[in-house]
Amino acid sequence: MTDQIAIHAEKLTKHYGDVRALVDLGLDVRAGEIFGFLGPNGAGKTTTIRTMLDEIRPTSGRASILGLDSHDAAVEIRRHIGYVPGDLALYPNLTGRDTLTYFANLRGGVDWGYVEELTERLEADLSKKVGDLSSGNRQKVGLIQAFMNRPQVLIMDEPSSGLDPLMQRAFQTLMREVARAGTTVFLSSHTLSEVQRVADRVGIIRRGKLIALEAVASLRSKAIRKVNLTFDGPVEASVFEPLPGVRDVAVENHHVRLSFDGQMETLLKVITDRFHVLDISTEAADLEEIFLTYYRDDEVVV
Ligand code: ATP
């Protein structure tokens, strides 16, 4: 990964009449990273993407992709990106293969060996008319058209919608592979587990505002953990309750179970200074809890 910026948004604002769909959104996506863009329904994810791609004009602010202005260089940008729109519209009477041929021609030809590989890995059926495919199978055609010219930047709006869990995994592997090869991936998603699995960083948008921007690893380190401790003698809950970050203390004789959302090192130091710990275990941090907090709270945590 480099420190170059692949996608830049600056004070992007979009009003639809009275609806403030986007408010001063600022964002930098680094070249080669997978950036997860999360938010509840109506948060402004699609509006952000469509503004970045000049499908709609912002009320104010600007965006650039690969250093090219979204509006002034919209055509040039399309040559370097792959795009999976949220409302994928394909010609229903064309087969998957004809559809991909059409997109390949628009792009001045692609490596068909790679198209075959993508088709196989996503188990896509290119022989049927797109209109006769299930929504998940139609989505696969949309994914292949976005990946097939090995774009520098992939922008995808809810790309795994409709894919079954097995295909979601295959798609995630694909995303990681292309990112390792240098492609920047902007992934708008509802699926926390997907973002947790593939993204390097995540931006959370709510009511048109970016309310969090963080590395997935650091989000995880902040997540609430359940800590189980075993001591060499009975202990009292009142000893643990005042410690910073500690909640929900349950004591049973020599065992203590508590929730903790601070620095693990600090907690361990305080406890081991005072008691003899026989055993300790922590349960894997669950990002879901943290995301739900972001979704609910209004405070700005960027
Ligand atoms: P979802 O996850 O449901 O797809 P989203 O995060 O992509 O949601 P947007 O589609 O960007 O959200 O919508 C943001 C806000 O802008 C919503 O309140 C939506 O109702 C509003 N909006 C979007 N498009 C239009 C439009 N063409 N006219 C009026 N309001 C719109």
Boltz pocket constraint, residues with backbone or C-beta under 6 A from the ligand:
constraints:
  - pocket:
      binder: B
      contacts: [[A, 16], [A, 19], [A, 20], [A, 21], [A, 39], [A, 40], [A, 41], [A, 42], [A, 43], [A, 44], [A, 45], [A, 46], [A, 47], [A, 48], [A, 86]]
      max_distance: 6.0
